[in-house]
Amino acid sequence: MSSATALDDPRINSRIVTAYRQKTPGSADLAKQALELLPSGIAHDARNVDPYGIYVARAQGPHKWDVDGNRYVDYFGGHGALLLGHGHPKVAAAIAEAAADGSQFGSSHPREIGWAKAIQRLIPSAERVRFTSSGTEATLMGIRLARAFTGRNTVLRFKGHFHGWHDHMAAGYSNHFDGTPTPGVIQGIADKTVLCTPGDTAEVAAALASNPDIAVIILEPTGSSFGQLPLKAEFLHSLRELTAKHGALLMFDEVVTGFRTTKGGAQQLYGIKPDLSSFAKIVAGGLPGAAIVGRKDILDLLDFAASAKAGREKIGHPGTFNANPISAAAGIAALTLIAENPINETADATCAALRHGLNEVLTAEKMPWAVYGTTSGFHLFLNPKNRAITPATFDPFEASFDELKSPPTHVVNRMRLAMLVNGVDLNPRLGGFTSCTHTQQDVTDTVNAFRESIRMLKAEGELPA
Ligand SMILES: Cc1ncc(COP(=O)(O)O)c(C=O)c1O
């Protein structure tokens, strides 16, 4: 954890930590200042790095540079928002043009129509679109719509699946798997949430059969954390059948999968039409912005005329930055690029090459780990139970929830720092995303950095030599 003690802790005797400190004095200085201003010195829990994270000055394509001038190959990818890489020229030009026109009109504007059309072009289930400012807001509105539409109260979620940080989504993502409320969340919310085991059709069927109050099933359709804990297509199809049978709605949280797994998201990949879907990140071209989309009869609950005609109270939904014109411009540019170019195919091919190269390193270094993933995502399996595995053929369906989701934190942190020392920024789970701008040279650099990092951890006694 970042803290005043950790930053200056003289007890840390690690060549990796020392090398990291030597490489990043500017970041260390800023981190110290930040501790006096921001809780843990950060603005997002995933940016919590021990002893401190890098401070980035600028980014372009697949790279970012910290305040000390060090370049990193970036796989954090703006939390998944940057399928097009940093600062894509067409997106940057659209942003500049829109910014010159004004940032906030307090009125409807043409770009919000273009944005909704760009979404509909790729996502046929988006009969109607309501823009929000973040993915968290989109899933919150999705739940509200589902409750109002079905007249039911309970939300069925899956352990380990992330849908933002609002009250309904706090328990059961990284802790509180028994569904008890996290600090600041009331028991009443927990009482109306059912947490199921991902992939367990029988458990979901039993929950729906025994609880007629379930309004909606929401999930990350490729599995927790972009398939770190993957799901099978059959499971998704069974959710579609079960929700239809029991009168509950099915909501795909496509905040990360949207426009990444395929141009049409996970719903296109699996050929499933959810009732509702949430999008963020790529949908707004890497700027703040999100949307809840889906069936017209459900989104009509937000419609003044439709609600009046039906004689029911409309769901209220203000939001100062809903469909912000600059985000709209970035979103239109990004979605048009994705619709008209082999963006997904390029990012997917690079990621496949990366996974292959990293697994070759693991084999050569005799490390019982594995790199796995699909499309433009990769995950590092740290094999906490020391299973007998072959890196290249590791099947994550054979590992348990705890093995996949709870790797040894100390090794994760040291590996993350070692990769930064060697010029690569991974996400806090030691995985990441490729963009369409990562090149074969980036893959080669990353594979070399990975080999070097493993050797550094071995030399430090963190891994068996
Ligand atoms: C699957 C998923 N849903 C929802 C969210 C929340 O989106 P935001 O961070 O825009 O609130 C995230 C964010 O990472 C996410 O990964």
The ligand as an SDF file (V2000), in Angstrom:
LIG
                    3D

 16 16  0  0  0  0  0  0  0  0999 V2000
  -16.9670   -4.4600  -16.6830 C   0  0  0  0  0  0  0  0  0  0  0  0
  -16.9870   -3.0710  -16.0860 C   0  0  0  0  0  0  0  0  0  0  0  0
  -18.1680   -2.5200  -15.7750 N   0  0  0  0  0  0  0  0  0  0  0  0
  -18.2480   -1.2860  -15.2610 C   0  0  0  0  0  0  0  0  0  0  0  0
  -17.1180   -0.5500  -15.0320 C   0  0  0  0  0  0  0  0  0  0  0  0
  -17.2250    0.8160  -14.4470 C   0  0  0  0  0  0  0  0  0  0  0  0
  -16.9530    1.7740  -15.4120 O   0  0  0  0  0  0  0  0  0  0  0  0
  -16.4250    3.2280  -14.9670 P   0  0  0  0  0  0  0  0  0  0  0  0
  -15.0440    3.0470  -14.4510 O   0  0  0  0  0  0  0  0  0  0  0  0
  -16.5200    4.0270  -16.2300 O   0  0  0  0  0  0  0  0  0  0  0  0
  -17.3730    3.7190  -13.9240 O   0  0  0  0  0  0  0  0  0  0  0  0
  -15.8650   -1.0750  -15.3430 C   0  0  0  0  0  0  0  0  0  0  0  0
  -14.6310   -0.2850  -15.1210 C   0  0  0  0  0  0  0  0  0  0  0  0
  -13.5250   -0.7570  -15.1950 O   0  0  0  0  0  0  0  0  0  0  0  0
  -15.7980   -2.3740  -15.8810 C   0  0  0  0  0  0  0  0  0  0  0  0
  -14.6200   -2.9400  -16.1660 O   0  0  0  0  0  0  0  0  0  0  0  0
  1  2  1  0
  2  3  1  0
  2 15  2  0
  3  4  2  0
  4  5  1  0
  5  6  1  0
  5 12  2  0
  6  7  1  0
  7  8  1  0
  8  9  2  0
  8 10  1  0
  8 11  1  0
 12 13  1  0
 12 15  1  0
 13 14  2  0
 15 16  1  0
M  END
$$$$
